[in-house]
Amino acid sequence: MHHAARIAAPLIMIQGREDRIVPPAQAEAMAAAMAAQGGLCALHLYPGEGHGLRQAAHRAHAIEAESAFLQRLLAAH
């Protein structure tokens, strides 16, 4: 988190809003730091989820978000 502005590779973060291991505020700070440096970052926070996705609908959405993120990367190159 403290060096997020240095991350040069595209990054997608999939996280539960109730995650007690990696607090959502840390993920939001990382995404903001990367965006401020012009980095490509996507953050998806899921309500009712902790450290890992348990709900089928959230898992399905995460897969769709990852696919869209990768398609965006491939289209840019």
PDB file of N, CA, C and O in Angstrom:
ATOM      1  N   MET A   1       0.821  -1.186   0.000  1.00  0.00           N
ATOM      2  CA  MET A   1       0.000   0.000   0.000  1.00  0.00           C
ATOM      3  C   MET A   1       0.866   1.250   0.000  1.00  0.00           C
ATOM      4  O   MET A   1       0.529   2.231  -0.663  1.00  0.00           O
ATOM      5  N   HIS A   2       1.960   1.234   0.722  1.00  0.00           N
ATOM      6  CA  HIS A   2       2.787   2.425   0.866  1.00  0.00           C
ATOM      7  C   HIS A   2       3.546   2.772  -0.409  1.00  0.00           C
ATOM      8  O   HIS A   2       4.027   3.896  -0.554  1.00  0.00           O
ATOM      9  N   HIS A   3       3.661   1.823  -1.335  1.00  0.00           N
ATOM     10  CA  HIS A   3       4.401   2.049  -2.566  1.00  0.00           C
ATOM     11  C   HIS A   3       3.501   1.901  -3.797  1.00  0.00           C
ATOM     12  O   HIS A   3       3.989   1.639  -4.896  1.00  0.00           O
ATOM     13  N   ALA A   4       2.215   2.064  -3.616  1.00  0.00           N
ATOM     14  CA  ALA A   4       1.252   1.854  -4.701  1.00  0.00           C
ATOM     15  C   ALA A   4       1.521   2.770  -5.884  1.00  0.00           C
ATOM     16  O   ALA A   4       1.286   2.380  -7.027  1.00  0.00           O
ATOM     17  N   ALA A   5       2.007   3.970  -5.635  1.00  0.00           N
ATOM     18  CA  ALA A   5       2.270   4.902  -6.730  1.00  0.00           C
ATOM     19  C   ALA A   5       3.380   4.397  -7.644  1.00  0.00           C
ATOM     20  O   ALA A   5       3.514   4.864  -8.776  1.00  0.00           O
ATOM     21  N   ARG A   6       4.166   3.458  -7.165  1.00  0.00           N
ATOM     22  CA  ARG A   6       5.262   2.901  -7.971  1.00  0.00           C
ATOM     23  C   ARG A   6       4.834   1.705  -8.821  1.00  0.00           C
ATOM     24  O   ARG A   6       5.609   1.236  -9.655  1.00  0.00           O
ATOM     25  N   ILE A   7       3.639   1.217  -8.628  1.00  0.00           N
ATOM     26  CA  ILE A   7       3.181   0.043  -9.380  1.00  0.00           C
ATOM     27  C   ILE A   7       2.967   0.459 -10.827  1.00  0.00           C
ATOM     28  O   ILE A   7       2.156   1.336 -11.124  1.00  0.00           O
ATOM     29  N   ALA A   8       3.702  -0.181 -11.715  1.00  0.00           N
ATOM     30  CA  ALA A   8       3.608   0.163 -13.135  1.00  0.00           C
ATOM     31  C   ALA A   8       2.677  -0.781 -13.889  1.00  0.00           C
ATOM     32  O   ALA A   8       2.118  -0.410 -14.921  1.00  0.00           O
ATOM     33  N   ALA A   9       2.510  -1.986 -13.384  1.00  0.00           N
ATOM     34  CA  ALA A   9       1.666  -2.973 -14.062  1.00  0.00           C
ATOM     35  C   ALA A   9       0.193  -2.696 -13.783  1.00  0.00           C
ATOM     36  O   ALA A   9      -0.149  -2.231 -12.695  1.00  0.00           O
ATOM     37  N   PRO A  10      -0.684  -2.974 -14.747  1.00  0.00           N
ATOM     38  CA  PRO A  10      -2.119  -2.842 -14.504  1.00  0.00           C
ATOM     39  C   PRO A  10      -2.540  -3.748 -13.350  1.00  0.00           C
ATOM     40  O   PRO A  10      -1.994  -4.837 -13.170  1.00  0.00           O
ATOM     41  N   LEU A  11      -3.507  -3.290 -12.580  1.00  0.00           N
ATOM     42  CA  LEU A  11      -3.927  -4.026 -11.386  1.00  0.00           C
ATOM     43  C   LEU A  11      -5.439  -3.970 -11.233  1.00  0.00           C
ATOM     44  O   LEU A  11      -6.048  -2.903 -11.321  1.00  0.00           O
ATOM     45  N   ILE A  12      -6.033  -5.133 -11.003  1.00  0.00           N
ATOM     46  CA  ILE A  12      -7.450  -5.197 -10.649  1.00  0.00           C
ATOM     47  C   ILE A  12      -7.524  -5.784  -9.244  1.00  0.00           C
ATOM     48  O   ILE A  12      -6.880  -6.788  -8.940  1.00  0.00           O
ATOM     49  N   MET A  13      -8.319  -5.141  -8.397  1.00  0.00           N
ATOM     50  CA  MET A  13      -8.498  -5.601  -7.022  1.00  0.00           C
ATOM     51  C   MET A  13      -9.958  -5.993  -6.829  1.00  0.00           C
ATOM     52  O   MET A  13     -10.875  -5.229  -7.133  1.00  0.00           O
ATOM     53  N   ILE A  14     -10.143  -7.192  -6.322  1.00  0.00           N
ATOM     54  CA  ILE A  14     -11.466  -7.747  -6.036  1.00  0.00           C
ATOM     55  C   ILE A  14     -11.490  -7.983  -4.531  1.00  0.00           C
ATOM     56  O   ILE A  14     -10.670  -8.734  -4.003  1.00  0.00           O
ATOM     57  N   GLN A  15     -12.430  -7.341  -3.841  1.00  0.00           N
ATOM     58  CA  GLN A  15     -12.366  -7.388  -2.381  1.00  0.00           C
ATOM     59  C   GLN A  15     -13.737  -7.238  -1.745  1.00  0.00           C
ATOM     60  O   GLN A  15     -14.634  -6.598  -2.292  1.00  0.00           O
ATOM     61  N   GLY A  16     -13.873  -7.845  -0.578  1.00  0.00           N
ATOM     62  CA  GLY A  16     -15.090  -7.687   0.205  1.00  0.00           C
ATOM     63  C   GLY A  16     -15.061  -6.408   1.020  1.00  0.00           C
ATOM     64  O   GLY A  16     -14.008  -6.003   1.512  1.00  0.00           O
ATOM     65  N   ARG A  17     -16.203  -5.777   1.161  1.00  0.00           N
ATOM     66  CA  ARG A  17     -16.292  -4.536   1.954  1.00  0.00           C
ATOM     67  C   ARG A  17     -16.061  -4.774   3.446  1.00  0.00           C
ATOM     68  O   ARG A  17     -15.678  -3.852   4.167  1.00  0.00           O
ATOM     69  N   GLU A  18     -16.285  -5.979   3.905  1.00  0.00           N
ATOM     70  CA  GLU A  18     -16.107  -6.292   5.323  1.00  0.00           C
ATOM     71  C   GLU A  18     -14.794  -7.043   5.586  1.00  0.00           C
ATOM     72  O   GLU A  18     -14.657  -7.715   6.609  1.00  0.00           O
ATOM     73  N   ASP A  19     -13.856  -6.932   4.684  1.00  0.00           N
ATOM     74  CA  ASP A  19     -12.560  -7.607   4.826  1.00  0.00           C
ATOM     75  C   ASP A  19     -11.818  -7.025   6.022  1.00  0.00           C
ATOM     76  O   ASP A  19     -11.542  -5.826   6.060  1.00  0.00           O
ATOM     77  N   ARG A  20     -11.490  -7.884   7.014  1.00  0.00           N
ATOM     78  CA  ARG A  20     -10.756  -7.428   8.194  1.00  0.00           C
ATOM     79  C   ARG A  20      -9.257  -7.673   8.062  1.00  0.00           C
ATOM     80  O   ARG A  20      -8.475  -7.160   8.861  1.00  0.00           O
ATOM     81  N   ILE A  21      -8.850  -8.450   7.063  1.00  0.00           N
ATOM     82  CA  ILE A  21      -7.427  -8.721   6.850  1.00  0.00           C
ATOM     83  C   ILE A  21      -6.804  -7.598   6.023  1.00  0.00           C
ATOM     84  O   ILE A  21      -5.746  -7.073   6.370  1.00  0.00           O
ATOM     85  N   VAL A  22      -7.464  -7.241   4.940  1.00  0.00           N
ATOM     86  CA  VAL A  22      -7.041  -6.110   4.110  1.00  0.00           C
ATOM     87  C   VAL A  22      -8.212  -5.127   4.114  1.00  0.00           C
ATOM     88  O   VAL A  22      -9.145  -5.280   3.326  1.00  0.00           O
ATOM     89  N   PRO A  23      -8.176  -4.128   4.983  1.00  0.00           N
ATOM     90  CA  PRO A  23      -9.294  -3.190   5.064  1.00  0.00           C
ATOM     91  C   PRO A  23      -9.551  -2.493   3.718  1.00  0.00           C
ATOM     92  O   PRO A  23      -8.608  -2.104   3.029  1.00  0.00           O
ATOM     93  N   PRO A  24     -10.811  -2.340   3.354  1.00  0.00           N
ATOM     94  CA  PRO A  24     -11.137  -1.687   2.089  1.00  0.00           C
ATOM     95  C   PRO A  24     -10.483  -0.315   1.928  1.00  0.00           C
ATOM     96  O   PRO A  24     -10.167   0.090   0.810  1.00  0.00           O
ATOM     97  N   ALA A  25     -10.282   0.392   3.020  1.00  0.00           N
ATOM     98  CA  ALA A  25      -9.635   1.712   2.924  1.00  0.00           C
ATOM     99  C   ALA A  25      -8.231   1.593   2.331  1.00  0.00           C
ATOM    100  O   ALA A  25      -7.782   2.500   1.630  1.00  0.00           O
ATOM    101  N   GLN A  26      -7.538   0.496   2.601  1.00  0.00           N
ATOM    102  CA  GLN A  26      -6.217   0.296   2.019  1.00  0.00           C
ATOM    103  C   GLN A  26      -6.312   0.099   0.510  1.00  0.00           C
ATOM    104  O   GLN A  26      -5.517   0.662  -0.242  1.00  0.00           O
ATOM    105  N   ALA A  27      -7.267  -0.686   0.073  1.00  0.00           N
ATOM    106  CA  ALA A  27      -7.457  -0.909  -1.361  1.00  0.00           C
ATOM    107  C   ALA A  27      -7.852   0.397  -2.050  1.00  0.00           C
ATOM    108  O   ALA A  27      -7.372   0.692  -3.144  1.00  0.00           O
ATOM    109  N   GLU A  28      -8.719   1.171  -1.418  1.00  0.00           N
ATOM    110  CA  GLU A  28      -9.123   2.457  -1.992  1.00  0.00           C
ATOM    111  C   GLU A  28      -7.934   3.409  -2.080  1.00  0.00           C
ATOM    112  O   GLU A  28      -7.797   4.137  -3.064  1.00  0.00           O
ATOM    113  N   ALA A  29      -7.076   3.412  -1.065  1.00  0.00           N
ATOM    114  CA  ALA A  29      -5.889   4.262  -1.084  1.00  0.00           C
ATOM    115  C   ALA A  29      -4.929   3.827  -2.193  1.00  0.00           C
ATOM    116  O   ALA A  29      -4.341   4.665  -2.876  1.00  0.00           O
ATOM    117  N   MET A  30      -4.774   2.515  -2.366  1.00  0.00           N
ATOM    118  CA  MET A  30      -3.913   2.014  -3.441  1.00  0.00           C
ATOM    119  C   MET A  30      -4.449   2.430  -4.803  1.00  0.00           C
ATOM    120  O   MET A  30      -3.693   2.899  -5.654  1.00  0.00           O
ATOM    121  N   ALA A  31      -5.731   2.263  -5.009  1.00  0.00           N
ATOM    122  CA  ALA A  31      -6.340   2.622  -6.291  1.00  0.00           C
ATOM    123  C   ALA A  31      -6.181   4.113  -6.560  1.00  0.00           C
ATOM    124  O   ALA A  31      -5.876   4.510  -7.684  1.00  0.00           O
ATOM    125  N   ALA A  32      -6.383   4.931  -5.549  1.00  0.00           N
ATOM    126  CA  ALA A  32      -6.248   6.380  -5.717  1.00  0.00           C
ATOM    127  C   ALA A  32      -4.798   6.763  -6.027  1.00  0.00           C
ATOM    128  O   ALA A  32      -4.551   7.618  -6.877  1.00  0.00           O
ATOM    129  N   ALA A  33      -3.847   6.137  -5.346  1.00  0.00           N
ATOM    130  CA  ALA A  33      -2.432   6.438  -5.585  1.00  0.00           C
ATOM    131  C   ALA A  33      -2.021   6.041  -6.993  1.00  0.00           C
ATOM    132  O   ALA A  33      -1.290   6.770  -7.663  1.00  0.00           O
ATOM    133  N   MET A  34      -2.489   4.893  -7.433  1.00  0.00           N
ATOM    134  CA  MET A  34      -2.160   4.464  -8.795  1.00  0.00           C
ATOM    135  C   MET A  34      -2.788   5.390  -9.825  1.00  0.00           C
ATOM    136  O   MET A  34      -2.144   5.761 -10.806  1.00  0.00           O
ATOM    137  N   ALA A  35      -4.040   5.761  -9.605  1.00  0.00           N
ATOM    138  CA  ALA A  35      -4.732   6.652 -10.541  1.00  0.00           C
ATOM    139  C   ALA A  35      -4.040   8.010 -10.610  1.00  0.00           C
ATOM    140  O   ALA A  35      -3.939   8.603 -11.684  1.00  0.00           O
ATOM    141  N   ALA A  36      -3.571   8.497  -9.482  1.00  0.00           N
ATOM    142  CA  ALA A  36      -2.893   9.797  -9.446  1.00  0.00           C
ATOM    143  C   ALA A  36      -1.608   9.781 -10.270  1.00  0.00           C
ATOM    144  O   ALA A  36      -1.180  10.819 -10.775  1.00  0.00           O
ATOM    145  N   GLN A  37      -0.995   8.609 -10.405  1.00  0.00           N
ATOM    146  CA  GLN A  37       0.222   8.468 -11.198  1.00  0.00           C
ATOM    147  C   GLN A  37      -0.066   8.027 -12.631  1.00  0.00           C
ATOM    148  O   GLN A  37       0.856   7.761 -13.402  1.00  0.00           O
ATOM    149  N   GLY A  38      -1.339   7.953 -12.980  1.00  0.00           N
ATOM    150  CA  GLY A  38      -1.728   7.559 -14.332  1.00  0.00           C
ATOM    151  C   GLY A  38      -1.733   6.057 -14.557  1.00  0.00           C
ATOM    152  O   GLY A  38      -1.802   5.600 -15.699  1.00  0.00           O
ATOM    153  N   GLY A  39      -1.661   5.288 -13.485  1.00  0.00           N
ATOM    154  CA  GLY A  39      -1.669   3.834 -13.601  1.00  0.00           C
ATOM    155  C   GLY A  39      -3.061   3.293 -13.866  1.00  0.00           C
ATOM    156  O   GLY A  39      -4.067   3.929 -13.549  1.00  0.00           O
ATOM    157  N   LEU A  40      -3.098   2.122 -14.447  1.00  0.00           N
ATOM    158  CA  LEU A  40      -4.379   1.476 -14.736  1.00  0.00           C
ATOM    159  C   LEU A  40      -4.736   0.571 -13.570  1.00  0.00           C
ATOM    160  O   LEU A  40      -4.052  -0.418 -13.305  1.00  0.00           O
ATOM    161  N   CYS A  41      -5.808   0.915 -12.879  1.00  0.00           N
ATOM    162  CA  CYS A  41      -6.242   0.173 -11.712  1.00  0.00           C
ATOM    163  C   CYS A  41      -7.761   0.125 -11.675  1.00  0.00           C
ATOM    164  O   CYS A  41      -8.434   1.120 -11.946  1.00  0.00           O
ATOM    165  N   ALA A  42      -8.288  -1.036 -11.337  1.00  0.00           N
ATOM    166  CA  ALA A  42      -9.729  -1.190 -11.149  1.00  0.00           C
ATOM    167  C   ALA A  42      -9.951  -1.806  -9.772  1.00  0.00           C
ATOM    168  O   ALA A  42      -9.254  -2.741  -9.379  1.00  0.00           O
ATOM    169  N   LEU A  43     -10.914  -1.280  -9.056  1.00  0.00           N
ATOM    170  CA  LEU A  43     -11.241  -1.770  -7.722  1.00  0.00           C
ATOM    171  C   LEU A  43     -12.719  -2.129  -7.676  1.00  0.00           C
ATOM    172  O   LEU A  43     -13.579  -1.326  -8.038  1.00  0.00           O
ATOM    173  N   HIS A  44     -12.998  -3.338  -7.230  1.00  0.00           N
ATOM    174  CA  HIS A  44     -14.375  -3.805  -7.071  1.00  0.00           C
ATOM    175  C   HIS A  44     -14.544  -4.258  -5.630  1.00  0.00           C
ATOM    176  O   HIS A  44     -13.896  -5.206  -5.186  1.00  0.00           O
ATOM    177  N   LEU A  45     -15.419  -3.574  -4.906  1.00  0.00           N
ATOM    178  CA  LEU A  45     -15.715  -3.910  -3.510  1.00  0.00           C
ATOM    179  C   LEU A  45     -17.118  -4.513  -3.437  1.00  0.00           C
ATOM    180  O   LEU A  45     -18.070  -3.988  -4.015  1.00  0.00           O
ATOM    181  N   TYR A  46     -17.218  -5.620  -2.717  1.00  0.00           N
ATOM    182  CA  TYR A  46     -18.485  -6.348  -2.652  1.00  0.00           C
ATOM    183  C   TYR A  46     -19.061  -6.326  -1.238  1.00  0.00           C
ATOM    184  O   TYR A  46     -18.398  -6.752  -0.292  1.00  0.00           O
ATOM    185  N   PRO A  47     -20.296  -5.831  -1.087  1.00  0.00           N
ATOM    186  CA  PRO A  47     -20.925  -5.781   0.240  1.00  0.00           C
ATOM    187  C   PRO A  47     -21.207  -7.184   0.769  1.00  0.00           C
ATOM    188  O   PRO A  47     -21.512  -8.104   0.010  1.00  0.00           O
ATOM    189  N   GLY A  48     -21.097  -7.321   2.069  1.00  0.00           N
ATOM    190  CA  GLY A  48     -21.405  -8.596   2.704  1.00  0.00           C
ATOM    191  C   GLY A  48     -20.320  -9.648   2.539  1.00  0.00           C
ATOM    192  O   GLY A  48     -20.522 -10.807   2.900  1.00  0.00           O
ATOM    193  N   GLU A  49     -19.180  -9.260   2.000  1.00  0.00           N
ATOM    194  CA  GLU A  49     -18.081 -10.195   1.792  1.00  0.00           C
ATOM    195  C   GLU A  49     -16.896  -9.801   2.662  1.00  0.00           C
ATOM    196  O   GLU A  49     -16.669  -8.622   2.931  1.00  0.00           O
ATOM    197  N   GLY A  50     -16.148 -10.804   3.094  1.00  0.00           N
ATOM    198  CA  GLY A  50     -14.942 -10.571   3.873  1.00  0.00           C
ATOM    199  C   GLY A  50     -13.713 -10.779   3.004  1.00  0.00           C
ATOM    200  O   GLY A  50     -13.638 -10.267   1.887  1.00  0.00           O
ATOM    201  N   HIS A  51     -12.752 -11.531   3.521  1.00  0.00           N
ATOM    202  CA  HIS A  51     -11.517 -11.806   2.790  1.00  0.00           C
ATOM    203  C   HIS A  51     -11.750 -13.022   1.903  1.00  0.00           C
ATOM    204  O   HIS A  51     -11.484 -14.157   2.297  1.00  0.00           O
ATOM    205  N   GLY A  52     -12.242 -12.767   0.720  1.00  0.00           N
ATOM    206  CA  GLY A  52     -12.635 -13.822  -0.218  1.00  0.00           C
ATOM    207  C   GLY A  52     -14.113 -13.704  -0.522  1.00  0.00           C
ATOM    208  O   GLY A  52     -14.905 -13.325   0.341  1.00  0.00           O
ATOM    209  N   LEU A  53     -14.480 -14.026  -1.732  1.00  0.00           N
ATOM    210  CA  LEU A  53     -15.879 -13.928  -2.139  1.00  0.00           C
ATOM    211  C   LEU A  53     -16.582 -15.256  -1.915  1.00  0.00           C
ATOM    212  O   LEU A  53     -16.092 -16.303  -2.339  1.00  0.00           O
ATOM    213  N   ARG A  54     -17.718 -15.214  -1.255  1.00  0.00           N
ATOM    214  CA  ARG A  54     -18.494 -16.425  -0.970  1.00  0.00           C
ATOM    215  C   ARG A  54     -19.794 -16.491  -1.781  1.00  0.00           C
ATOM    216  O   ARG A  54     -20.257 -17.576  -2.133  1.00  0.00           O
ATOM    217  N   GLN A  55     -20.373 -15.330  -2.071  1.00  0.00           N
ATOM    218  CA  GLN A  55     -21.666 -15.298  -2.758  1.00  0.00           C
ATOM    219  C   GLN A  55     -21.472 -15.533  -4.259  1.00  0.00           C
ATOM    220  O   GLN A  55     -20.614 -14.920  -4.894  1.00  0.00           O
ATOM    221  N   ALA A  56     -22.281 -16.423  -4.801  1.00  0.00           N
ATOM    222  CA  ALA A  56     -22.169 -16.793  -6.211  1.00  0.00           C
ATOM    223  C   ALA A  56     -22.303 -15.591  -7.138  1.00  0.00           C
ATOM    224  O   ALA A  56     -21.569 -15.481  -8.120  1.00  0.00           O
ATOM    225  N   ALA A  57     -23.226 -14.698  -6.839  1.00  0.00           N
ATOM    226  CA  ALA A  57     -23.421 -13.527  -7.694  1.00  0.00           C
ATOM    227  C   ALA A  57     -22.182 -12.639  -7.707  1.00  0.00           C
ATOM    228  O   ALA A  57     -21.830 -12.074  -8.743  1.00  0.00           O
ATOM    229  N   HIS A  58     -21.524 -12.514  -6.561  1.00  0.00           N
ATOM    230  CA  HIS A  58     -20.312 -11.708  -6.499  1.00  0.00           C
ATOM    231  C   HIS A  58     -19.168 -12.379  -7.242  1.00  0.00           C
ATOM    232  O   HIS A  58     -18.379 -11.712  -7.910  1.00  0.00           O
ATOM    233  N   ARG A  59     -19.081 -13.684  -7.127  1.00  0.00           N
ATOM    234  CA  ARG A  59     -18.042 -14.424  -7.866  1.00  0.00           C
ATOM    235  C   ARG A  59     -18.244 -14.264  -9.368  1.00  0.00           C
ATOM    236  O   ARG A  59     -17.289 -14.039 -10.111  1.00  0.00           O
ATOM    237  N   ALA A  60     -19.484 -14.382  -9.803  1.00  0.00           N
ATOM    238  CA  ALA A  60     -19.780 -14.235 -11.229  1.00  0.00           C
ATOM    239  C   ALA A  60     -19.435 -12.826 -11.706  1.00  0.00           C
ATOM    240  O   ALA A  60     -18.847 -12.659 -12.775  1.00  0.00           O
ATOM    241  N   HIS A  61     -19.792 -11.825 -10.928  1.00  0.00           N
ATOM    242  CA  HIS A  61     -19.469 -10.451 -11.305  1.00  0.00           C
ATOM    243  C   HIS A  61     -17.963 -10.237 -11.355  1.00  0.00           C
ATOM    244  O   HIS A  61     -17.460  -9.561 -12.252  1.00  0.00           O
ATOM    245  N   ALA A  62     -17.245 -10.807 -10.398  1.00  0.00           N
ATOM    246  CA  ALA A  62     -15.784 -10.663 -10.363  1.00  0.00           C
ATOM    247  C   ALA A  62     -15.154 -11.259 -11.617  1.00  0.00           C
ATOM    248  O   ALA A  62     -14.229 -10.676 -12.183  1.00  0.00           O
ATOM    249  N   ILE A  63     -15.645 -12.409 -12.053  1.00  0.00           N
ATOM    250  CA  ILE A  63     -15.123 -13.026 -13.276  1.00  0.00           C
ATOM    251  C   ILE A  63     -15.392 -12.127 -14.474  1.00  0.00           C
ATOM    252  O   ILE A  63     -14.522 -11.951 -15.326  1.00  0.00           O
ATOM    253  N   GLU A  64     -16.588 -11.558 -14.544  1.00  0.00           N
ATOM    254  CA  GLU A  64     -16.919 -10.640 -15.641  1.00  0.00           C
ATOM    255  C   GLU A  64     -16.037  -9.393 -15.592  1.00  0.00           C
ATOM    256  O   GLU A  64     -15.590  -8.910 -16.633  1.00  0.00           O
ATOM    257  N   ALA A  65     -15.787  -8.872 -14.397  1.00  0.00           N
ATOM    258  CA  ALA A  65     -14.947  -7.684 -14.247  1.00  0.00           C
ATOM    259  C   ALA A  65     -13.508  -7.981 -14.655  1.00  0.00           C
ATOM    260  O   ALA A  65     -12.863  -7.164 -15.312  1.00  0.00           O
ATOM    261  N   GLU A  66     -13.010  -9.149 -14.266  1.00  0.00           N
ATOM    262  CA  GLU A  66     -11.652  -9.536 -14.655  1.00  0.00           C
ATOM    263  C   GLU A  66     -11.548  -9.685 -16.171  1.00  0.00           C
ATOM    264  O   GLU A  66     -10.572  -9.239 -16.775  1.00  0.00           O
ATOM    265  N   SER A  67     -12.540 -10.303 -16.777  1.00  0.00           N
ATOM    266  CA  SER A  67     -12.546 -10.479 -18.225  1.00  0.00           C
ATOM    267  C   SER A  67     -12.557  -9.129 -18.938  1.00  0.00           C
ATOM    268  O   SER A  67     -11.800  -8.921 -19.886  1.00  0.00           O
ATOM    269  N   ALA A  68     -13.401  -8.224 -18.492  1.00  0.00           N
ATOM    270  CA  ALA A  68     -13.470  -6.890 -19.104  1.00  0.00           C
ATOM    271  C   ALA A  68     -12.153  -6.138 -18.932  1.00  0.00           C
ATOM    272  O   ALA A  68     -11.710  -5.437 -19.842  1.00  0.00           O
ATOM    273  N   PHE A  69     -11.535  -6.285 -17.774  1.00  0.00           N
ATOM    274  CA  PHE A  69     -10.252  -5.634 -17.503  1.00  0.00           C
ATOM    275  C   PHE A  69      -9.182  -6.163 -18.460  1.00  0.00           C
ATOM    276  O   PHE A  69      -8.425  -5.385 -19.041  1.00  0.00           O
ATOM    277  N   LEU A  70      -9.123  -7.469 -18.618  1.00  0.00           N
ATOM    278  CA  LEU A  70      -8.145  -8.063 -19.527  1.00  0.00           C
ATOM    279  C   LEU A  70      -8.417  -7.682 -20.975  1.00  0.00           C
ATOM    280  O   LEU A  70      -7.479  -7.425 -21.730  1.00  0.00           O
ATOM    281  N   GLN A  71      -9.679  -7.641 -21.374  1.00  0.00           N
ATOM    282  CA  GLN A  71     -10.017  -7.222 -22.734  1.00  0.00           C
ATOM    283  C   GLN A  71      -9.576  -5.790 -22.986  1.00  0.00           C
ATOM    284  O   GLN A  71      -9.088  -5.463 -24.067  1.00  0.00           O
ATOM    285  N   ARG A  72      -9.748  -4.944 -21.990  1.00  0.00           N
ATOM    286  CA  ARG A  72      -9.308  -3.544 -22.094  1.00  0.00           C
ATOM    287  C   ARG A  72      -7.789  -3.482 -22.284  1.00  0.00           C
ATOM    288  O   ARG A  72      -7.294  -2.712 -23.106  1.00  0.00           O
ATOM    289  N   LEU A  73      -7.056  -4.294 -21.520  1.00  0.00           N
ATOM    290  CA  LEU A  73      -5.601  -4.318 -21.663  1.00  0.00           C
ATOM    291  C   LEU A  73      -5.170  -4.802 -23.033  1.00  0.00           C
ATOM    292  O   LEU A  73      -4.295  -4.207 -23.661  1.00  0.00           O
ATOM    293  N   LEU A  74      -5.787  -5.888 -23.501  1.00  0.00           N
ATOM    294  CA  LEU A  74      -5.412  -6.436 -24.792  1.00  0.00           C
ATOM    295  C   LEU A  74      -5.757  -5.503 -25.944  1.00  0.00           C
ATOM    296  O   LEU A  74      -5.031  -5.446 -26.937  1.00  0.00           O
ATOM    297  N   ALA A  75      -6.850  -4.779 -25.819  1.00  0.00           N
ATOM    298  CA  ALA A  75      -7.246  -3.832 -26.862  1.00  0.00           C
ATOM    299  C   ALA A  75      -6.268  -2.668 -26.952  1.00  0.00           C
ATOM    300  O   ALA A  75      -6.095  -2.072 -28.016  1.00  0.00           O
ATOM    301  N   ALA A  76      -5.629  -2.346 -25.827  1.00  0.00           N
ATOM    302  CA  ALA A  76      -4.693  -1.214 -25.801  1.00  0.00           C
ATOM    303  C   ALA A  76      -3.345  -1.584 -26.396  1.00  0.00           C
ATOM    304  O   ALA A  76      -2.536  -0.705 -26.691  1.00  0.00           O
ATOM    305  N   HIS A  77      -3.093  -2.877 -26.575  1.00  0.00           N
ATOM    306  CA  HIS A  77      -1.777  -3.295 -27.089  1.00  0.00           C
ATOM    307  C   HIS A  77      -1.876  -3.917 -28.426  1.00  0.00           C
ATOM    308  O   HIS A  77      -0.863  -4.321 -28.996  1.00  0.00           O
TER     309      HIS A  77
END
